[in-house]
Amino acid sequence: MAAVTRVNGPLVEVDGLGEAAMFEVVDISGIPGEIVSLSGGHATVQAYEYTGGIVPGANVTALGEPLSARLGPHLLGGIFDGLLRPLDGAGMWLDPVAGRTRDDRTWHFRPLLDAGSPIAAGTPIGTVDGSGAVAYLVLAPGGTVTTIRPEGDYPADTPVATVGDRDVTMVWHWPVRRALPYRERLDDKVPLITGQRVIDLLLPLRRGGTVAVPGGFGTGKTVLLQQIAKWCDADVVVYIGCGERGNEMADVVAELAELTDPRTGGRLLERTVVIANTSNMPMMAREASVYTGVTVAEHFRDMGYDTVVIADSTSRWAEARREFASRSGALPAEEGYPADLASAIAAFYERAGLVTTLGGGTGSVTIIGAVSPPGGDLTEPVTTHTQRFVRALWSLDRELAYARHYPAVSWTGSFSRDGDALAAWHTRNGRRDWAPLRARVAGLLAEADRLSALAELVGTATFPAHERVVLLADRLLREGLLQQSALSAVDAYCAPERTAALAGLILDTVDDCLQLTEQGLPAAEIETRDFSHILRAKETP
């Protein structure tokens, strides 16, 4: 009989687990934990709940499986903790391990195949009604369909088909720390439209790409991520609140439940999975939450959907790993973080991608990770390591935020490694002016930044007229294009066609101003002209 010998915060030492394996889940008197160290029959377990009340001698039972996610039709529209245990409608105490919880609800199953059909692994054999805003597909292993149930209502754990000698249910389990398999990773570059002009035009993100969003307190990370969750053109959104404040998560859930989904006409929450592991929840469940979230996204990717994982924030995840490493006696590296921090961050972002699924379809997982550097220090380890492994960086600027410029994305401190390729995609798909618009806007902003530094020293009165027009263009681009109101019914989302039209309007205005300077009109007179038509254009549907 395995029993607790010592408790040290979330670390529990256990004797008598001689047959157990690394990373196996155990039940410590009703509290779930995961084995992180084994030496003979002595094991060190990281607990996923508060360990108050656990004393030496308490019974420990090995459950014979790694930490796994229960994947099924109950996910869309649900709110879960870091172990994927449902929070909506839950009582004071959650079930010890979500993967072993039986769901007695019934779901309406519709078969897509007949008995006797040969199928490849990952082929959909049926759909489930009432499971969210997108169709939930029941995927099967490869083989021949021996039996399949007729259309009807069945519990989720009831076999709805037999493929070969294996039963297929509407739910199944997968270890969260291991990526779901796929047939092939694709290199196609297709943009993920976010509806935020500064991102879609200057710092675009590809489907299956990765992006980090670093920014100090008060720079608007959570607001930006919420806007992307609301408006991006993904099929499924997985929102992970990793160590954030509970009131912020409550606001996110409330808005998702109230907002009308422009794609389906229903509620946005119906195609969203929320994983809420807030700052007052167990620290080690926070560490597991990012793996749980990306596993859910891979599950819907395998159905052929484009999914987006929004992790707010990966810094809290890294801090949980640091706290655990210090308790377990691991050798500390930079600022106390474990030495494997860089490889852990790389492995997490590596699970993004656009792939050919096992069933032959195409799906993607895009990962957007917020980074909360202490004191806004972008040289700290989590930020610097993350920048090495992502395809894009949307750095939030404190000065822009304090000037009430939202989104406060710094176009000088950010980058997109896929920008040119995605601009070429727009050109191939009918937006022939996209690439030159993007290049000219970026060029004017860069030139204005250079001139602004000089203006602080000598003033703008000494500048030639065309350089003063460049500074005017910078102001018009900031206020008329890059600044966007999340509270405006018209301006909260901007389609690519409208973004191009606004950029073209501003650049045409700048060209007119440059032409006037060539005709001898003083720059001071041009600067005092009324440009309110540009601001009005932002609010014109």
C-alpha positions in Angstrom: 0.0 0.0 0.0 1.5 3.3 -1.1 1.4 6.1 1.5 2.6 9.7 1.9 5.8 10.2 3.8 6.4 13.9 3.5 4.5 17.0 2.3 6.3 20.1 1.0 3.8 22.5 -0.5 2.7 21.0 -3.8 5.4 18.3 -3.6 4.4 15.1 -1.9 6.9 12.3 -1.2 5.4 8.8 -1.4 6.7 5.3 -0.6 5.4 2.1 -2.0 4.9 3.0 -5.7 7.3 0.4 -7.1 5.2 -0.4 -10.2 4.4 3.2 -11.1 6.0 5.1 -14.0 7.3 8.6 -14.5 4.5 11.2 -15.2 1.8 8.7 -14.1 -1.2 10.3 -12.4 -1.9 9.3 -8.8 -4.8 10.0 -6.4 -3.6 11.3 -3.0 -6.7 11.0 -0.8 -8.9 12.6 -3.5 -6.2 15.1 -4.8 -4.7 14.5 -8.2 -1.0 14.5 -8.7 1.7 13.5 -11.2 4.9 11.6 -10.5 7.9 13.7 -11.4 10.7 11.6 -9.8 11.2 7.9 -9.1 13.9 6.1 -7.1 13.0 2.5 -6.4 9.7 2.5 -4.6 10.1 6.2 -3.5 8.3 8.8 -5.7 8.0 12.5 -5.7 4.6 13.7 -6.8 3.5 17.2 -7.8 0.0 17.8 -6.5 -2.5 19.7 -8.6 -4.6 20.9 -5.6 -4.0 22.5 -2.3 -2.3 19.9 -0.1 -3.6 21.2 3.3 -4.9 18.3 5.3 -2.7 15.7 3.6 -0.6 14.0 6.3 2.1 11.3 6.3 0.4 7.9 6.0 -2.4 9.1 3.7 -3.2 6.6 1.0 -1.9 7.1 -2.6 -3.3 5.2 -5.6 -1.6 5.1 -9.0 -4.1 5.4 -11.8 -2.1 3.8 -14.5 -2.1 6.7 -17.0 -0.3 10.0 -17.7 -2.0 13.3 -17.2 -4.6 13.2 -20.0 -7.3 15.4 -21.4 -10.9 14.1 -21.9 -11.7 15.1 -25.5 -15.3 15.1 -26.6 -18.4 17.1 -27.6 -18.6 18.7 -24.2 -15.7 21.0 -24.9 -17.1 23.8 -27.0 -18.8 26.5 -24.9 -17.3 25.0 -21.7 -15.2 26.5 -19.0 -12.6 24.3 -17.5 -9.7 24.3 -15.0 -6.1 23.5 -15.9 -6.8 19.8 -15.8 -9.8 20.2 -18.1 -12.3 19.6 -15.2 -15.5 21.5 -15.8 -16.0 24.7 -13.8 -19.4 25.8 -15.0 -22.0 24.1 -12.9 -19.3 22.5 -10.7 -19.7 22.2 -6.9 -17.3 23.2 -4.2 -15.0 20.3 -4.9 -14.0 19.0 -8.4 -13.5 15.3 -9.3 -9.9 14.2 -8.6 -9.1 13.5 -12.3 -11.2 14.8 -15.1 -10.1 12.0 -17.5 -11.8 9.4 -15.3 -15.0 11.3 -14.8 -18.1 9.8 -16.5 -20.4 12.1 -18.3 -24.0 10.9 -18.2 -25.4 13.4 -20.7 -26.6 12.1 -24.0 -25.6 13.4 -27.4 -27.3 13.1 -30.8 -25.0 11.0 -33.0 -25.4 10.9 -36.9 -23.4 8.3 -38.7 -21.5 9.3 -41.9 -20.5 5.7 -43.0 -22.0 2.3 -43.2 -20.7 -0.9 -41.7 -18.1 -2.6 -43.9 -16.5 0.6 -45.0 -12.6 0.6 -44.9 -11.2 3.8 -43.4 -7.9 5.4 -42.7 -6.9 6.6 -39.2 -8.4 9.9 -38.3 -11.4 9.5 -40.7 -14.7 11.0 -39.4 -17.4 8.3 -38.9 -20.1 10.5 -37.5 -21.1 13.9 -36.3 -22.6 15.0 -32.9 -25.4 17.6 -32.8 -25.7 20.2 -30.1 -22.0 20.3 -29.3 -21.3 23.9 -30.3 -21.2 26.3 -33.2 -19.0 24.0 -35.4 -19.7 20.4 -36.2 -18.1 17.9 -33.8 -16.7 15.0 -35.8 -16.2 11.5 -34.2 -12.8 10.3 -35.5 -11.9 6.7 -35.7 -8.7 4.5 -36.0 -7.8 2.9 -39.3 -9.5 -0.4 -40.3 -12.8 -1.6 -41.4 -16.0 -0.4 -39.8 -17.5 -3.6 -38.3 -20.6 -2.0 -36.7 -22.0 1.5 -36.4 -25.0 2.7 -34.5 -28.0 4.3 -36.2 -28.8 7.9 -35.7 -29.9 8.6 -32.1 -29.1 9.9 -28.6 -26.3 8.1 -26.7 -24.1 8.7 -23.7 -20.7 10.0 -24.6 -18.9 7.0 -23.3 -21.1 4.5 -25.1 -19.4 2.9 -28.2 -21.1 4.2 -31.4 -19.0 2.1 -33.7 -16.5 -0.7 -33.9 -13.5 -0.5 -36.2 -11.8 -3.8 -36.5 -11.8 -5.0 -32.9 -11.7 -1.5 -31.3 -14.7 0.3 -29.9 -15.2 4.0 -30.9 -16.9 6.4 -28.5 -17.7 10.1 -28.8 -14.9 10.8 -26.2 -11.4 9.7 -25.8 -8.3 10.6 -23.8 -4.8 11.8 -24.8 -1.7 12.6 -22.7 -1.5 16.4 -22.7 2.3 16.6 -22.8 2.5 14.6 -26.0 1.5 16.2 -29.4 -1.3 14.5 -31.3 0.0 12.9 -34.5 -0.5 14.2 -38.1 0.4 13.1 -41.5 2.5 16.1 -42.8 3.4 19.6 -41.8 2.6 22.1 -44.5 4.6 25.3 -45.4 1.7 27.1 -47.0 1.4 30.7 -45.8 -2.2 31.9 -45.4 -2.9 34.9 -43.2 -5.0 34.7 -40.0 -7.2 37.8 -40.2 -7.5 39.4 -36.8 -9.5 42.5 -37.7 -6.8 44.7 -36.1 -5.3 47.0 -38.7 -1.8 47.3 -37.2 -1.5 43.6 -37.1 -3.1 42.5 -40.4 -1.2 45.2 -42.4 2.2 45.6 -40.7 2.7 42.5 -38.5 0.6 39.7 -40.0 0.3 36.2 -38.6 0.0 33.1 -40.6 -2.4 30.2 -39.9 -0.4 27.7 -37.9 2.1 30.4 -36.9 3.3 31.6 -33.5 3.4 35.0 -31.9 4.5 36.5 -28.6 2.8 39.5 -27.1 5.2 41.0 -24.5 4.2 44.1 -22.5 4.3 45.5 -19.0 1.4 46.1 -16.7 -1.2 48.4 -18.2 -0.1 48.2 -21.8 -3.3 46.4 -22.9 -2.3 42.8 -23.4 -5.5 41.3 -22.2 -7.7 43.7 -24.2 -5.7 42.9 -27.4 -6.0 39.2 -26.8 -9.7 39.5 -26.2 -10.2 41.4 -29.4 -8.3 38.7 -31.3 -10.4 36.0 -29.6 -13.6 37.9 -30.7 -12.7 38.8 -34.2 -10.1 36.4 -35.7 -11.3 34.2 -38.5 -10.4 30.9 -36.8 -13.0 28.1 -36.5 -12.3 27.3 -32.8 -10.7 29.5 -30.1 -9.0 28.0 -27.0 -8.5 30.8 -24.4 -6.2 29.9 -21.6 -6.2 32.2 -18.6 -3.0 31.1 -17.0 -2.4 32.8 -13.7 -4.4 35.9 -14.5 -6.7 37.7 -12.1 -10.1 36.1 -11.6 -12.0 39.3 -12.4 -10.3 39.5 -15.8 -11.3 35.9 -16.6 -14.9 36.6 -15.5 -15.0 39.6 -17.9 -13.7 37.4 -20.7 -16.3 34.7 -20.2 -19.1 37.3 -19.8 -18.2 39.0 -23.1 -17.8 35.8 -25.0 -21.2 34.7 -23.8 -22.9 37.9 -24.8 -21.1 38.7 -28.1 -22.8 37.6 -31.3 -20.6 35.5 -33.5 -20.4 37.1 -37.0 -19.7 33.7 -38.5 -22.6 31.8 -37.1 -25.0 34.3 -35.7 -24.9 32.5 -32.3 -22.8 33.3 -29.3 -19.1 33.4 -29.6 -18.7 31.2 -26.6 -20.3 28.4 -28.6 -17.1 27.9 -30.6 -14.7 28.7 -27.7 -13.1 26.6 -25.1 -12.1 28.5 -22.0 -9.5 27.1 -19.6 -9.4 29.3 -16.5 -6.6 28.7 -14.1 -6.5 32.0 -12.3 -3.9 33.3 -9.8 -5.8 31.9 -6.8 -5.9 28.4 -8.2 -3.2 25.7 -7.7 0.2 26.6 -9.0 1.0 23.2 -10.7 -2.4 23.0 -12.4 -1.4 26.4 -14.0 1.7 24.7 -15.3 -0.4 22.0 -16.9 -3.0 24.3 -18.3 -1.0 25.4 -21.4 -0.5 21.7 -22.4 -4.2 21.0 -21.8 -5.2 23.9 -24.0 -2.9 23.1 -26.9 -4.1 19.4 -26.8 -7.7 20.6 -27.1 -6.7 22.8 -30.1 -4.9 19.8 -31.8 -8.1 17.7 -31.3 -10.2 20.2 -33.3 -7.3 20.6 -35.8 -7.6 16.9 -36.5 -11.2 17.5 -37.5 -10.0 19.9 -40.2 -10.5 23.1 -38.3 -8.3 26.2 -38.0 -7.8 26.7 -34.2 -6.2 29.5 -32.2 -4.7 29.1 -28.8 -4.5 32.3 -26.7 -2.3 31.9 -23.6 -2.5 34.7 -21.1 0.2 34.5 -20.0 3.1 32.2 -20.5 5.1 34.2 -17.9 2.8 32.8 -15.2 3.4 29.3 -16.6 7.1 29.8 -16.5 6.9 31.1 -12.9 5.0 28.0 -12.0 7.8 25.9 -13.4 10.4 28.0 -11.5 8.5 27.5 -8.2 8.3 23.8 -8.8 12.0 23.5 -9.8 13.0 25.3 -6.6 11.0 23.0 -4.4 12.3 19.9 -6.2 16.0 21.0 -5.9 16.6 21.4 -9.6 19.7 23.5 -10.5 18.6 27.1 -11.1 19.7 29.1 -14.2 18.9 32.7 -15.1 16.8 34.5 -12.4 16.0 31.2 -10.8 14.3 29.7 -13.7 15.1 26.0 -14.4 17.8 25.2 -16.9 15.3 23.6 -19.3 13.1 26.7 -19.6 14.2 27.4 -23.2 13.5 23.9 -24.4 10.1 23.9 -22.6 9.1 27.1 -24.4 10.4 25.8 -27.7 8.4 22.5 -27.3 5.2 24.4 -26.5 5.4 26.7 -29.6 6.5 23.7 -31.7 3.0 22.3 -31.4 1.6 25.0 -33.6 1.5 24.4 -37.3 -0.6 24.0 -40.5 -0.8 20.2 -41.2 -2.3 17.5 -43.2 -4.3 15.4 -40.7 -4.3 11.7 -40.5 -7.7 11.6 -42.2 -6.3 13.6 -45.2 -7.8 17.0 -44.3 -6.1 20.3 -43.5 -6.1 22.0 -40.1 -4.0 24.3 -38.1 -3.1 25.4 -34.6 -2.0 29.0 -34.2 -0.4 29.9 -30.8 -0.6 33.5 -29.4 1.2 33.8 -26.1 1.2 36.8 -23.9 4.4 37.6 -22.0 4.3 39.7 -18.8 7.9 40.7 -18.1 8.4 42.0 -14.5 8.7 45.8 -14.6 8.4 45.8 -18.4 11.9 44.4 -18.7 12.0 42.8 -22.2 15.5 41.4 -21.5 14.3 38.9 -18.8 14.6 35.2 -19.7 11.0 34.3 -20.6 10.8 37.2 -23.1 14.2 36.6 -24.7 13.8 32.9 -25.0 10.3 33.2 -26.4 11.5 35.6 -29.1 13.9 32.9 -30.4 11.1 30.5 -31.2 8.2 32.6 -32.5 7.4 33.7 -36.0 6.1 37.1 -35.0 6.4 39.6 -32.1 3.8 42.1 -31.1 5.6 44.2 -28.6 3.3 46.6 -26.6 4.7 50.0 -25.9 4.1 51.8 -22.6 4.3 55.3 -24.1 1.6 54.4 -26.7 -0.6 53.0 -24.0 -0.2 56.0 -21.7 -1.1 58.2 -24.8 -4.3 56.2 -25.1 -3.2 54.7 -28.4 -4.8 51.2 -28.6 -3.8 48.7 -29.6 -0.5 49.8 -28.2 1.6 47.7 -30.6 5.0 49.1 -31.3 5.6 49.0 -35.1 9.3 49.7 -34.4 9.9 47.1 -31.7 7.9 44.3 -33.3 8.4 42.0 -36.3 6.7 39.4 -38.5 8.9 36.9 -40.3 6.1 36.0 -42.6 5.1 39.6 -43.6 6.4 39.6 -47.1 5.0 36.1 -47.9 1.6 37.0 -46.6 1.6 40.3 -48.5 2.3 38.2 -51.6 -0.7 36.0 -50.7 -3.0 39.1 -50.6 -1.7 40.0 -54.1 -2.4 36.6 -55.5 -5.9 36.8 -54.0 -7.1 40.0 -55.6 -5.6 42.7 -53.4 -2.9 43.9 -55.8 -2.4 47.1 -53.8 -1.7 45.4 -50.5 2.0 44.9 -50.8 2.8 48.4 -52.0 0.5 49.9 -49.4 2.2 47.9 -46.6 5.6 48.9 -47.9 4.9 52.6 -48.1 3.1 52.7 -44.7 6.0 51.0 -43.1 8.5 53.3 -44.8 6.7 56.5 -43.8 6.5 55.3 -40.1 10.2 54.4 -40.1 11.2 57.7 -41.6 8.9 59.6 -39.2 10.6 57.9 -36.2 14.0 59.0 -37.4 12.8 62.6 -37.9 11.0 62.7 -34.5 14.3 62.0 -32.8 15.9 64.9 -34.6 12.9 67.1 -33.9 13.4 66.7 -30.2 16.8 68.3 -30.6 16.3 71.0 -33.2 12.5 71.4 -33.6 10.5 70.9 -36.7 10.7 74.6 -37.9 14.2 73.9 -39.3 13.0 70.9 -41.4 12.3 71.2 -45.2 8.7 71.0 -46.2 8.6 67.5 -47.4 10.0 66.2 -44.1 7.4 68.1 -42.2 4.8 66.4 -44.4 6.3 63.0 -43.4 5.7 63.9 -39.8 2.2 64.9 -40.7 1.8 61.6 -42.4 2.9 59.8 -39.3 0.2 61.6 -37.3 -2.5 60.7 -39.8 -1.4 57.1 -40.0 -1.4 56.7 -36.2 -4.7 58.4 -35.6 -6.5 57.3 -38.8 -5.2 53.8 -39.4 -3.2 52.2 -36.5 -5.3 53.4 -33.6 -8.5 51.4 -33.3 -11.3 51.5 -30.7 -12.5 48.2 -29.1 -15.6 50.0 -27.9 -16.8 51.1 -31.4 -19.4 49.0 -33.1 -17.8 49.9 -36.4 -14.1 50.2 -35.7 -13.6 47.2 -33.4 -13.2 45.0 -36.4 -11.7 46.0 -39.7 -11.8 43.7 -42.7 -8.7 43.7 -45.0 -10.6 45.5 -47.8 -11.5 48.3 -45.4 -7.9 48.4 -44.0 -6.6 48.9 -47.5 -9.1 51.6 -48.3 -8.2 53.6 -45.1 -4.5 53.2 -45.9 -5.1 54.3 -49.5 -7.1 57.4 -48.3 -4.3 58.5 -46.0 -1.6 58.0 -48.5 -3.6 59.9 -51.2 -3.9 62.7 -48.7 -0.2 62.7 -48.1 0.5 62.7 -51.8 -1.7 65.7 -52.2 0.2 67.5 -49.4 3.5 66.7 -51.0 2.3 68.1 -54.3 1.2 71.3 -52.6 4.7 71.7 -51.1 6.2 71.3 -54.5 3.9 74.1 -55.7 5.4 76.4 -53.0 2.7 76.2 -50.3 4.3 76.6 -46.9 4.3 73.5 -44.7 2.9 75.4 -41.8 -0.3 76.1 -43.7 -0.7 72.5 -44.8 -0.3 71.3 -41.2 -3.2 73.5 -40.1 -5.6 72.1 -42.6 -8.7 70.0 -41.5 -8.1 66.3 -41.9 -11.1 65.2 -39.9 -12.5 63.3 -43.0 -9.9 60.6 -42.2 -11.2 60.1 -38.6 -14.8 60.1 -39.9 -13.8 57.4 -42.4 -12.9 55.1 -39.5 -16.4 55.2 -38.2 -18.1 54.8 -41.6 -19.5 51.3 -42.1 
